[in-house]
């Protein structure tokens, strides 16, 4: 039940409470891109680093934020919220 409530709050508030990691995942999914596809665009060998980034286990540098923005056809400002 709590999970349903959390999803409702996220939908109701839009992306106001989304982290950079959430935005990266959301954009990747909305563009029907796999983690492996994004990894290749970012220069990683496989999707495991994207999994770590999207889960917030790895911090990303400003340089990588710019690269993610380019790979996901958005702006660094949008990713950073």
Secondary structure, 3 states (H helix, E strand, C coil): CHHHHHHHHHHHHCCCCCCHHHHHHHHHHHCCCCHHHHHHHHCCCCCHHHHHHHCCCCCCCHHHHHHHHHHCCCCHHHHHC
